[in-house]
Amino acid sequence: MEVSIRPMVAPGAAPDTMRVWAGVFGYGAALPALTWTADGQDVPAEAVRPLAPAAAFAPRLSAATGVFDLPGFGTTSRTVKAKAGTAESPGVPMRPVPAAVPPGPSLSLTVLLTSCFYQRKDKAGRAAPVVAGITPPPDLTLCVGDQVYLDQPPLVFDTDMADLAAVFEQQYRTNFVLPGSLAAILRTAPVAAIPDDHEYWNNYPHRSAMTLQSLPDPPNNWSTAARAMYDAFQLGRPGEYSYAVDVDPVSFFLMDNRTFRTRDGRHTLGANDRAAYDAWVARVVTDGLAPVLVTGPSLFQPAKHGWARLTDRNMANYGDYKVVMAGLLQLAQAGKDVLALTGDVHYPRLVELRSAGGTIREVIASPTSLVWGSEPGAAKQLEGVYTEAKLSGRRVWPDSPAIRGDNVAVLRFTRSDDRQLRLDLEFRMIQQGTTYRLEPIRLRY
């Protein structure tokens, strides 16, 4: 039997609560009970998502996952272990996400932004040392999609739901549990994660020639098995696909634009996610917070037409794109500088758009490990901007098409005395070992 743990964000919990994901593998006929220690001392745990089989329809997996809160944990780092029977997880140093951006010009909230990790292209483990070298280390990790590539390489032809779940579970274990780059990155700081299409299949939920099981009308066994594994390995609270994480005065909204997309092109958000987004926009304005919208797909990519829609569709292809943009414009018109964080497109980029009130900036960090069959992309100029709002925009960085390749972004938020935050942004290129530090950005809130 094997036990694995990693830290997660704990939205809505007390500031000194440590939320932990746990996985138990090869447990036999009965689910074991978990016990917890921090720095060698027994600690209580409250089940947020009780330990349960990763896929109830595939009992031969003998894989179970759950999410647990360790209350009264404190705010400093402690080494956490979980034990099931005689099996014990490796110790993982953990500390909760700070409740607030620390005061003073010499302290900051450090955020790691990462997306698109294809394990077979990072068997040498190049990404993990790059992240380990971040000083001070991240307080929060944002994983914004394609943490696994369930449809790559396209060698899975089975249609049995239990068999598919077994294949997907192994892919998740390889990326999230076994020693390697992404597993190490996921243990660096509490993780807030959302999916993109490869948590399901390329261009999900639309039919894809790359994934034959996507061709029948839904529901189908592939999507059911993929959703079960996403829920088991990435979801924190049951049913909570989009959610806010507050680090006063910053409020991050993690928006799942993928799980509830509809094939008719009308929706990228489920009803609960739409309501949560609307409530977040209103609260950010009322409470005077600094808004950061986190999405899987980039918001500032033009709609695709014709044959291009068969390989990938952008947010602008969907009816509720206007809803998402209306929220951002409402925040900008309230005099706030809006930050959007995303991945997906296989190049790093910073763009800036001016509105009548505040500025909207989007940061892209993609990929962490490029999927096979793709070439490193060069950052595109800003095009297809949301024309209904008459936004004017520009690409701020990079200024050279030679800047490309696997990367992560590091964002440091520092307080000012005039209701502004200073954002220091850097991109770390993994193969080249190069770090690009951009000019500091002032965010009004």
N, C-alpha and C positions, 0 to 999 in steps of 0.2 A: 504494500500500500504506500502511496505517495501523497504528501500534503504540500500545497503551494499557497502562498499568500502574497498580496501586494496592496499598497495604499490607494484609497479612493477619496474623492471629495465627499463632503457630508452636508449638502445643502439643507438648511433648516435646522440642523442639529446645534447643540451648544458648542461654543467656540473651542472647548477643550475636549471635544469628542474626536476619536480616531476611527474612521470608517475603513474596514478592511474586507477585501474580496478573498474568499477561500475556495480552493478546489481540492477535492479528494479523489484519487484515482486508484482503481483496482481494489475496491473495498469489499468485494464479495457480495454475499446475499443480503446483508442488512446495512443500512446507513449507520456510520459510527457517530458518536457524540464528539464534539470539539471542545477542547479546553485551551485557555489562552494564558500566555505570560508576557510581561513587559519588563525588560531588564532582569529576567529570572524570577520575578514575583508574579504569583497568580493574580489575574485581573478578571473582572466580570465582563460578559459580552451579551449584548442585546441583538437579537436577530432582526435585521431590516428585511432581508430576504432569506428565509430559513434554508439550511442545507437541503438540497433536493436533487434528484437525478437531472442531469443536463438535458436529457430528452426522455420523457416518460414513455414514448413510443419505441425507444431503442434500449431496453434494459440491459442488453449484453455489453453496453459501453462500460458499465461500472465506473461512471464518472459523475460526480455530484459537485455542485457549486452553491455558494451562498454568500451573503453580504452581512457583516456584523459591525455593530458599533461598540467601541470600548469607551464608555463614558468616564469622565473625570481623568482623562489621560494626561492632561497638562498641555503645555505649549512648547516644550522642548523635545528633542529627539530621544526616543527610546527604542530598544531593539525588541521587536515583537516576534513571537513564535506561536504557532498553533499545533496542537497535538490531537491525533485520532488514534486511539489504542496505543500501540507501541511506535507508530509512525509520527515523526515530528518534522515540521517545515524547517527550512533554513531560517536563521534569524534575519530579519529585515529591519534596518533602521527606519523609523517613521516619525513624523511629526505632523500635526494637523495644519491645514492651510491657515495662515494668520487671519484674524478677524478684521484687520485693518492694514492699510499701507502704513508702514512705520513712519513716525514723525522725523523730520530733519532731513537736510540735503544729502547726508552721507549714507542713508539707509533706503532700501527700495524693496518693492515686491518684484520677485524675479519669476517670469513665466516662460516655460518652454513650449514652443509650437511645433508640432510634427504631424506629418501625414504620409500616406502611401508607402507602406513598408512591405517589400517583397523579399521574403526570407532567403530564397535561393540565390539572390544577388548579393547577399551580405553574409555568406557563410564564414567569411574571414573575420566577422565581427568588427567592422570598421566604425560603425555608428556609435556604439556604446562608449568607447574611449573619448569621442568628441563631446558627448553629453557629460561624461564624468569630469571633463576638464572645465566645465562651466563654473566660474567663481564670481560671487557666491553661488552656491548651488540653487537650482530652481525650488521655489515654494509651491509651484503648481505646474502640472503638465497638461496641455491641451492636445488630445489626439483627435484629429478632425476628419477621419475617414480613411478607408482602405487599410485598416490595421491588419487585415488578412486579405488574400486574393483567393477566394474560394473557387473561382472559375479559371484559375491559372496554375500550372499549364493546363490546357483543355483536354485532360485525359480521363475525365470522369464521365462514363456513359451509363452508369447504373441509374435506374429510375425508382428503386425501392427506397422509401423514406428512411427506414432504419439504417440501410447501408450508406445512404448519403450522409446521415448524421454522423456515422462512424468516421467517414472520410473527413468531414468538416471539423469534428472534434479533434482529430489528430492534427489538422492544420492549425487550429487554435492553440493546442498544447505546444506545438513547435514554436509558435511565435510568442505566446504569453507565459509559458511555464518553463520550458527547457532552457538550459543555459544558451545565451545568444544575445544578439544586439537588442531586439525589441523588448525581450523579457527584462533585461537589465535597465532599459530606459523606463519601463513601466514601474519599476521599483524605486526610481530616483526621487519622486515626489508624488503626492496625491494626484490621481488622474481623473480628469473629466473627459469623457469620450462621447463621440457621436459617430454614426456610420456614414459611409457613402456607398457607391454602387457595388464595389467588389466584396463588401460584406454579404452581398446577395449574388448578383452577376452584373457584367458590364451593361450599363444603360438600364438597369432595373428601374421599373417593373416591365419595361417594354421588351418585346421579343428581340433576341440577339442570336445571330448566326454562330457566335462564339460559344453559346450555351444552348445546346439542342433542347434541354429540358425546359427552356423558357418558351418554346414555341406553342405548347397547348394553352388553351384559355385557363386563367387562374380560377381556383387555387391549384397549385401543383406541388408535388412532393419536394422539389428542390427548394422553393421559397419557404415552405413550412419547416424543413430541416435547417435551412440557413437562419431563419428567424429564431428558432429554438436555441441555436448555438450563440447567436448574438445576445439573446436575453441571458443566457447562462454565463457568458464570459465578459460581457461589457456593460450590461445594464446594472444600475445601482438599485434604485427602489422599483418594485414592480409597477409597470405601467407608466413610469416616468421617463419618457423618451426625450423630451425637451425640458430644460430646467435652468434656473438662475443660480449662480454662485457669487455671493457678495463678499468683497474684501474692501470694506469702506475706505474711500468713497466709490470704488470701482464696482460695477455690477456686470458680470459676464452672463450672457444668455446663450446657452448651448442649444442650438436649433437643429433638430433632426428633420432634414428635408428629404429623406430617402425612404424611410420605412413605410410611410403612408402615401407615397406617390400613387397617382391613379393613371391608368393607361389612356384615359380620355384627355389627358393634358390639362385638366382643370386644377388639380391640387398637388402640392408637394408636402403640405402639412395635414396631420390629422386634426380633428375638431378640438381635442384637448390641447394640442400643441399651439394651434391658432389662438385659443383663448389664453394660454399661458403667455404667449408673445404679446398680445394686446395688453394684458395686465402688467407685464414687465415694462412696456413702453410708458404706460401711465404712471407707474410707480417711480421710474427713473426721473420723470419730469417733476412729480410731486415731491419726492424726497431729495431732489438735488444731487443725483448720483452721476457718475461718469460712465457712459454706456459703451459696452464692448459686445458686439454681436458675433457669435462664433458659428460658422456654417461649414458643412462639408463641401458643397460646390461654391465656386466664386460667384459673387453677385454681379460682377461687372465683366461678363462675357456675353457676346451677342447671341441672339436666338439662332438656332441652326435650322436649315430648311432643306427640303429635298432628300437626297441620299444621305447627307450628313446626319440627319436625324436618326438614321438606323444604327450609327456607331455610338453616338452620345448626344444627349440633349442638355442644354444649359437651363439655368433657372428662368431665363427670359422666355423660354418656350412654354411656361406654365401660367395658367390664369392667376394663381395667387402670388405670382412675383410682384404684382402691383401692391398687394397687401404688405409684403415684406418691405418694399421700398417706401410705402406710405409711412410705415412706422419709423424708418430711418429719417425720413424727411421731417416728420413731426418732432423728432429729437433735435435735428439740426435747426429747425425753425424756433425751437425753444432756446437757442443760443449755445447749444452744446456741440463740441467737436466729437464726432462719432468715429469709433474704431471698429472695423470689421476684420475678422481673422478667419483664414480659410486655407485650403490646400488644393488637391485634386489635379491640377493642370500640368504638373511635372516641370515647373520652373518657379524660381523665387521672384517676388515682385512687390513693390510698394507703389500704389497709385493714390492720387489726391483729387477729390472732386469738391468744387465750391457750390454752396447753395446760398439762399438769401439769408440764412442765419449762421450756421456753423459749417465746418468742413467735415466731409466724410472721407476717411482714409481706409484703404483695404490692404492688408498684409497677407501675402501668400507665401507659405513655406511648403514646398513639394518638389520632389519626393524625398523621403528619407532613404529609401532603397528602391531604385527604379525597376519596374517590372520588366521581365524579359520581352524581347521583341520591340522595345521602344528605344528611341534615341533621346538623350537629354535635350529638353526644350529650351529655346531662348525666349526670354520674357517679351510678350507682345506689347505694342503700344495700346493705350486705352481706346477701345472702339465700342460702338453699339451702346453708348451710355444711355441711361434711362431718360429718353428724350422728352417724355411727358412733363418732367420737372425742369427741363431746360438746364440740366447740370453741365457745367464745363469742367473738364478734367484733364489730367496729365499723368504720365508715368514719371515718378520721381526717381526710382531706382529699379533695375540697374541701367546704366548708361552704355553698356557694351554687350553685344550678343555673345561675347566670349565667356561671360559669367553664366555658367550653367553646370548642372550636375547635382548629385545628391546633396541635401542640405537640411538644416533645421534653423529655426529663428529663435532668438532670445530677446524678450522684452522686459525692460526694467522700468517700473513705475515709481516715481519719486514725488513726494508732496511738495507743493509750493504754498505760500501764505495767501495767495490771491485767487483762490478757487480754481487753480490750475494744477495739472499734473505734468511733470516732465517725463517723456517717454524716450528712453534710450533703446534703440533697435539695432540688432546686429544679426547678420546671417553667417552661419558657420558651414562652410563647404567641406563635405566629409572626405572625399578622395584627395582633394588638393591640400587640405589642412589650412585653408585660408579663411580669415575672418574679415567680413566687411562691416565696419561700424558706420552707421549713418548719422547725419546731423541730428541733434536732439530735437524732438517735436514737443510743442506745447499743446496740451489738451485742456480746453476750457470746459468746465462743467457747472 
